[in-house]
Amino acid sequence: AAAAARIEAPRLPPAQILGIGVRGEVALDHLKLVSLGLQCWSDDTADGARVLFADPDTLAVTVLERSWPRDGATAPTPVLQRRVAGQSLRQLAAAQVVTRGAKRRANGVVDIASPARQTSVLPLSPTAWDGLAAPLRQPGGAALARHLRESVPDFVQPRQAIAHVHVLPVAEVGPWGWDAAAQTLRAQLRCGEAASERADDWIEVMLPHEPAAPGTIDAFGALLADGDDPPRLVAGPVRLHAGTVRMQPLAVLTARRAVVLQASAATAQTLPPWSGAGGSDGLVRALDALVEDLALWARQGLRHQPASAMARVAAHAESLERRGLVRTAALLREVSGGWRDSGEGFVAPLTALVLVLRGLLGGEAPA
């Protein structure tokens, strides 16, 4: 069985899991970066943004992060007008950058020098991602789903500023519309070769409304509705949801344009209502919550978790039992009973639990 084969695979060395030996910061003499999109955020105390870049040489995804505290006495400067590395955030987020003054940290965060003699900034072009290859750029939805299923869990890898960002080709735009209840633009895209009709190449796209970038929804809606210049490539963070790839799009390339959604100044429009299925069912939400907690506890250290974490484990187990996953709940209780000792006997049930959860969420029947 697939699960058994994975359990018998060689163990990852601790240095690989913990990132031992990786330098905390590396100065890069010559670096080319291609934008994969922008993530803005805002709250009562600060505004912030993250620009995602791909390095075509290493296929690594790096993140340029900035935040600006709010004064309270004056109106805040719009996020897209903020200056980053000598450019407005709007320009930098939709750019190709060549620099001799960059530093990259171990977690994938990059800092770029602002002097013009060290950094050149060019607009993102419709062919900017053509040089990207696997694993960053995947040939289709089915291939990406397989890649996600076969990858090791996040919590046995050094923690990165962002993970699971991918580029996919778009062959067909399916049903799409505005889900008013969830404040989310939802769409179905067939990602793969244009001549292929594989049913498993369809992915779900969900773009929630972001108050810090109010034009995002209209920009994406305009791209989906454009039959003359439809989306050709799409990039964003992805995950498996009940066996289907789900993406939050950040940037889209067509044959004529390169559009970074949160940096776009789109015209407001009336969107068609979403008429497809609703959001996550209760079981998927429960499994997602358990996986997120397991990843958090593993990174923090299982031996050092407070009593509140054990109470959450018990609540997760009861939730699984109510939904009919009795054996999975029993396995979770076995894990919770031995994790403070964290001896050799603890590894097997924890590994089995992770594989079962990945099988349930990834659409595979665990052995």
C-alpha positions in Angstrom: 0.0 0.0 0.0 1.1 3.5 -0.7 1.0 4.6 3.0 3.0 1.6 4.1 5.6 2.3 1.4 6.0 5.9 2.6 6.4 4.8 6.2 9.3 2.5 5.2 11.0 5.3 3.3 14.4 6.5 4.7 14.1 9.0 7.5 15.0 12.7 6.8 18.1 13.7 8.6 17.6 16.2 11.4 19.8 18.8 9.6 17.4 18.8 6.6 14.3 19.2 8.8 15.8 21.9 11.0 17.8 23.7 8.4 21.1 23.1 10.3 24.1 24.5 8.4 22.0 26.9 6.3 23.4 30.4 6.6 21.0 32.9 8.2 21.7 35.5 5.5 23.4 35.4 2.2 24.5 38.4 0.1 23.8 37.8 -3.6 26.1 39.4 -6.2 23.8 39.1 -9.2 20.1 38.2 -9.0 17.2 38.2 -11.3 13.7 38.1 -9.8 10.3 37.8 -11.6 7.2 38.9 -9.8 4.6 36.2 -9.0 2.2 38.6 -7.3 1.4 40.8 -4.3 -0.3 40.2 -1.0 -1.5 43.3 0.9 -3.0 43.5 4.4 -4.2 46.2 6.8 -5.4 46.4 10.4 -5.9 49.2 13.0 -2.2 49.5 13.8 -0.3 48.9 10.5 -0.4 48.3 6.8 1.7 45.7 5.1 2.6 44.0 1.9 4.5 41.0 0.6 5.8 40.8 -3.0 6.4 37.3 -4.2 9.3 36.8 -6.6 10.6 33.7 -8.5 14.3 33.2 -9.1 14.4 31.7 -12.7 17.9 30.2 -12.0 17.1 28.3 -8.8 13.3 28.2 -9.1 13.1 29.4 -5.5 10.2 31.6 -4.4 11.3 34.6 -2.3 9.3 37.2 -0.4 10.0 40.9 0.0 8.1 42.1 3.1 7.3 45.5 4.4 5.0 47.0 7.1 4.2 50.6 8.0 2.7 51.5 11.4 -0.4 53.7 11.4 -0.1 57.1 13.0 -3.8 57.5 13.9 -3.6 61.3 13.7 -3.2 61.5 9.9 -4.8 59.6 7.0 -2.5 56.7 6.1 -0.7 56.7 2.8 -2.3 54.1 0.4 -0.3 50.9 0.5 0.3 50.8 -3.2 1.9 54.3 -3.1 4.4 53.3 -0.5 8.1 53.2 -1.6 10.0 49.9 -1.5 13.5 49.5 -2.8 13.3 52.9 -4.5 10.0 52.1 -6.3 6.4 52.5 -5.6 4.9 49.2 -4.3 2.5 49.1 -7.3 5.5 49.3 -9.8 7.7 46.8 -7.9 4.9 44.2 -7.5 4.5 44.1 -11.3 8.2 44.0 -12.2 11.2 42.0 -13.2 14.2 43.0 -11.0 17.8 42.6 -11.7 20.0 43.6 -8.7 23.5 43.3 -7.4 22.5 44.5 -3.9 20.2 41.8 -2.6 20.3 39.7 0.6 18.4 36.5 1.1 17.6 35.1 4.5 17.2 31.4 5.3 13.4 31.6 5.4 13.2 32.9 1.9 12.8 36.6 2.7 14.8 38.8 0.4 15.8 42.5 0.8 16.7 44.5 -2.3 19.0 47.6 -2.4 17.4 50.8 -3.6 20.2 52.6 -5.4 19.7 52.7 -9.2 23.3 51.7 -9.9 22.7 48.4 -8.1 19.1 47.6 -9.1 17.2 47.7 -12.4 13.4 47.4 -12.4 11.5 46.5 -15.6 7.8 45.9 -16.1 6.5 42.4 -15.9 5.9 41.1 -19.4 3.5 38.5 -20.8 6.5 36.2 -21.4 8.2 36.7 -18.0 7.3 33.2 -16.7 8.2 31.3 -19.8 11.6 30.4 -18.4 10.2 28.9 -15.2 10.2 25.1 -14.9 9.1 22.3 -12.5 8.6 22.1 -9.6 7.6 25.8 -9.6 5.7 25.7 -12.9 3.6 22.6 -13.2 2.2 21.3 -16.5 -1.4 21.0 -15.3 -3.8 20.5 -12.4 -3.4 16.8 -12.2 0.4 17.0 -12.1 0.3 19.7 -9.4 -2.1 17.5 -7.3 0.3 14.6 -7.6 3.2 16.8 -6.6 1.4 18.1 -3.5 0.5 14.5 -2.4 4.0 13.3 -2.8 5.7 16.2 -1.0 6.8 15.8 2.6 4.7 17.6 5.2 5.6 21.3 5.9 6.5 20.7 9.5 9.4 18.4 8.6 11.0 21.1 6.4 12.7 24.3 7.5 10.0 27.0 7.8 9.7 29.4 4.9 8.0 32.8 4.7 5.7 31.3 2.1 5.2 27.8 0.7 3.4 26.0 -2.1 3.4 28.8 -4.6 3.0 27.5 -8.2 2.5 28.6 -11.8 -0.1 26.8 -13.9 -1.1 27.1 -17.6 -4.8 27.9 -18.2 -6.5 26.0 -21.0 -10.1 26.9 -20.3 -12.1 29.1 -18.0 -15.1 27.3 -16.5 -18.0 28.6 -14.3 -17.2 31.6 -12.2 -18.9 34.2 -10.1 -19.1 36.2 -6.9 -20.0 34.3 -3.7 -21.5 37.1 -1.7 -21.9 35.1 1.5 -18.2 34.3 1.6 -17.1 37.6 0.0 -15.1 35.6 -2.4 -14.7 35.4 -6.2 -14.9 31.7 -7.1 -13.9 30.1 -10.4 -13.1 26.8 -12.1 -10.1 26.6 -14.4 -8.8 23.8 -16.5 -5.1 23.9 -16.2 -3.1 21.8 -18.6 -2.5 21.4 -22.3 -5.2 23.0 -24.5 -5.9 19.8 -26.4 -6.3 17.7 -23.2 -9.7 17.0 -21.8 -8.6 15.4 -18.5 -11.2 15.9 -15.8 -8.6 16.0 -13.0 -6.9 19.0 -14.6 -9.7 21.3 -13.3 -8.8 23.3 -10.2 -10.8 25.5 -7.9 -9.8 29.2 -7.6 -10.9 31.3 -4.7 -10.0 35.0 -4.4 -11.4 36.6 -1.2 -12.0 40.3 -0.9 -9.1 42.2 0.6 -9.9 45.8 1.8 -6.3 46.8 1.5 -6.5 46.1 -2.3 -10.1 46.8 -3.3 -9.6 46.5 -7.0 -8.5 42.9 -6.9 -11.8 41.3 -7.4 -12.8 43.5 -10.4 -9.3 42.9 -12.0 -9.7 39.1 -11.8 -13.3 39.3 -13.0 -12.3 41.3 -16.0 -9.7 38.7 -16.9 -12.1 35.8 -16.6 -14.7 37.6 -18.8 -12.2 38.5 -21.6 -12.8 36.0 -24.4 -10.4 37.8 -26.8 -7.4 37.8 -24.4 -8.1 35.1 -21.8 -5.8 34.0 -19.0 -2.8 32.0 -20.2 -0.9 31.4 -17.0 -1.9 31.9 -13.3 0.3 32.0 -10.2 -0.5 31.8 -6.5 -0.4 29.7 -3.3 -2.1 26.3 -3.6 -3.3 23.5 -1.4 -5.2 20.3 -1.8 -8.8 20.5 -0.7 -10.7 17.2 -0.7 -8.5 15.9 -3.5 -8.7 19.0 -5.7 -6.1 21.7 -6.1 -7.4 25.0 -4.7 -5.5 28.2 -5.6 -5.6 31.8 -4.4 -4.5 33.7 -7.6 -2.1 36.6 -7.2 -1.0 37.2 -10.8 -2.2 36.3 -14.3 -0.5 36.5 -17.7 -2.4 36.6 -20.9 -1.0 36.7 -24.5 -0.9 40.5 -24.3 -0.8 41.5 -20.6 0.8 40.8 -17.2 -1.7 41.6 -14.4 -0.7 41.5 -10.7 -4.2 41.4 -9.2 -3.7 43.4 -6.0 -1.6 46.0 -7.8 -4.2 46.5 -10.6 -6.3 49.7 -10.9 -9.4 48.0 -12.2 -12.8 49.5 -13.1 -15.7 48.5 -10.8 -18.1 46.1 -12.5 -21.1 43.9 -11.8 -20.1 40.3 -11.3 -22.2 37.3 -12.0 -23.4 35.5 -8.9 -21.7 32.2 -8.0 -24.1 29.3 -8.7 -21.8 26.4 -7.9 -21.4 24.3 -4.8 -20.8 26.0 -1.5 -17.6 26.1 0.7 -15.9 23.4 2.8 -18.1 20.8 4.4 -17.8 20.2 8.1 -15.5 17.2 7.8 -13.0 18.9 5.5 -12.9 21.9 7.9 -12.3 19.7 10.9 -9.4 17.9 9.1 -7.9 21.2 7.9 -8.0 22.5 11.5 -6.3 19.4 12.9 -3.5 19.5 10.2 -2.8 23.1 11.0 -2.6 22.4 14.7 -0.3 19.4 14.2 2.0 21.5 12.1 2.1 24.3 14.7 2.8 22.0 17.6 5.5 20.1 15.7 7.3 23.3 14.9 7.0 24.6 18.4 8.1 21.4 20.0 5.6 18.7 21.3 7.2 18.4 24.7 6.6 22.0 25.5 3.0 22.3 24.7 0.7 23.7 27.4 -2.4 22.0 28.8 -4.5 24.0 26.4 -3.0 22.1 23.4 -3.9 18.8 25.0 -7.5 20.1 25.4 -7.5 20.9 21.7 -6.3 17.4 20.9 -9.2 15.9 22.9 -11.6 18.3 21.1 -10.2 17.2 17.7 -10.6 13.5 18.6 -14.2 14.0 19.7 -15.0 16.0 16.4 -13.5 13.1 14.3 -15.6 10.5 16.2 -18.8 12.5 15.6 -18.1 12.5 11.9 -17.5 8.7 11.8 -13.6 8.7 11.8 -13.4 6.5 14.8 -10.1 4.8 14.0 -8.4 8.2 13.1 -9.7 9.6 16.4 -8.2 6.6 18.3 -4.8 7.1 16.5 -4.9 10.8 17.5 -5.4 9.8 21.1 -2.5 7.3 20.9 -0.3 10.1 19.6 -1.4 12.5 22.4 -0.8 9.8 25.0 2.9 9.5 24.1 4.0 12.8 22.6 5.5 14.2 25.8 8.0 11.3 26.0 8.7 11.6 22.2 10.6 8.4 22.2 11.0 5.9 19.3 7.5 4.4 20.0 6.0 7.8 19.3 7.2 8.1 15.7 5.2 5.3 14.1 1.7 6.5 15.3 2.4 10.1 14.5 3.7 9.2 11.0 0.6 7.0 10.5 -1.7 9.8 11.6 -0.1 12.3 9.2 -0.4 9.8 6.3 -4.1 9.1 7.1 -4.9 12.8 7.2 -3.0 13.6 4.0 -4.9 10.7 2.4 -8.2 12.0 3.5 -7.6 15.6 2.5 -5.7 14.6 -0.7 -8.4 12.3 -2.0 -6.4 9.1 -1.7 -7.6 6.2 0.3 -4.9 5.6 3.0 -3.8 2.0 3.4 
